[in-house]
Amino acid sequence: MKHLKAFFSVFLIVLSASVLLTDCTKKSSEPENTPRSLSASDSLTIQTAREAFLYGLPLVLMDISRRQMTDMTNNMYAPVNTFRHLSDFPDASFRSVVRPNADTYYSAAMLDLTTEPVVLSLPDTQGRYYMMPMLDAYTNVFTSPGSRTTGTKAGVFLITGPQWTGTVPANMKEIKAPTNMAWLIGRTQVNSKADGEKVVVPLQKKYLLTPLSAYGKTFTPPAGKADPSVPKGSPNDVVEKMPAEEYFNYVNRLLATYPPPADNKEALDKFAAIGIKPGEEFSMAKFSTEVQAAIKNVPEEVLGEIRKYMTNRKVVNGWSAIGGKQGSYGIDYQQRAFVAYMGLGANLAEDAMYPSTAVDSEGNALNGTNKYILHFDKGQTPPANAFWSLTMYDHDGYFIPNPINRYTIGDRSDLKQNKDGSVDIYIQQESPGKEKESNWLPAPAGEFNILMRVYWPKEEMTNGSWKTSPVTKVN
């Protein structure tokens, strides 16, 4: 479990925060405490700095994650271009990250395509659901091989960098990455502990990454290197503690290393006017004392706006709204930054969606002193082409000890239907009785929240026409 806990601390921010993705279309406003004595030019400089901070946030979070996930200081992660497989689920004693997953095993890798392409070899999963989404340095999902897109037969893919112009071998399909950094976040469906051990772990061993020059030859992945300079703490924590001048110089270095998409030119031209430009040095010294003070406050202000939207997110029937861009953002830099901060590594909505709730049908906080039912009419369970689940977390976002060691329930749980074909999920502390226990999601003594995971959602979910029922208190 040691390697699992360490890896989760960086990687599963994807799951701990995906629940918070929202329809963040509202524009950031200038804080009320902006000095009124500033000139129009100074005010524009400060506003540009805010926009540039928001623009660069996904890029910085991705690079911090890259450094942490390829650092072998504690030999807990994986070297670049090498899979790290998670082949176990945490139990109720796990406290390293909030909202852990009990649906899929992970196979993740940080890719560096600067020197040469990397070959991704995938086995025939015999119909087993899996996905291998890849994110560029700007957190856009640029491809997602797997059951939904390429099927479950064996396949070989050549992942190439933006400047590579070589010949693709005949037996491979090229995947052109927009940046030389890419984050591959593979997930494979697990139906039970035994299923994971007997079926999924052997599949994971057949997920292979090989440099093109070594393909077809005996290849031993590199041992990796330790880097004591890698910052400690979650990527969000690192950014929150980073001074503005250091942050903007970090952005400038990354812009030079990972050139932005062509359609970002208008924004980059605007940022360049205040010294935020690929490869340039950003210096606070050239600004007035008042502007320097305002720019120093930019990180706190922008991150505060993001957190405010998180707490004020829209809900439908008590569940977080399904909406807003997810996984591919174009020039919607605000949504891209919000999602990166709240759920770095978010999937395309077509691959997975994560509604959540912490309130009942009357808007009251869910609490284990009560009993609840989540009712699905006949044919109205979460619309998934792959599978769906409901996972129970305590107030702090952790699994809950319970007599049947059940942390999640869903369409793989042998749910019993009512006579009319509907389904009731019993959400409470005590067993609802042996005849109903197959549909029981154990709750803690205090407040709790529930995360719904829907893999490969059907169109009625991605377009928002399907709405889940509220969690109803039983009187």
Secondary structure, DSSP 8 states (H G I E B T S, - for coil): -HHHHHHHHHHTHHHHHHTT-----S-----TTS-TTS-HHHHHHHHHHHHHHHHHHHHHHHHHHHHHHT--TTS-S--TT--EE------TT--SSSS--SSEEEEEEEEE-SSS-EEEEE---TT--EE--EEETTS-EEE--BTTTT-SS-EEEEEE-TT------TT-EEEE-SSSEEEEEEEEE--SHHHIIIIIHHHHTT-EEEEGGGTTS----------TTS--S-HHHHHHTS-HHHHHHHHHHHHHHS---GGGHHHHHHHHTTT--TT----GGGS-HHHHHHHHTHHHHHHHHHHHHHHT--EETTEE---S--S--TT-HHHHHHHHHHHTT---TTTEE--EESB-TTS-B-BTTS-EEEEE-TT-S--EEEEEEEEEEETTS-----TT---EEETTS---B-TTS-EEEEEESS---GGGGGGEEE--SSBEEEEEEEEEE-HHHHTS------EEE--
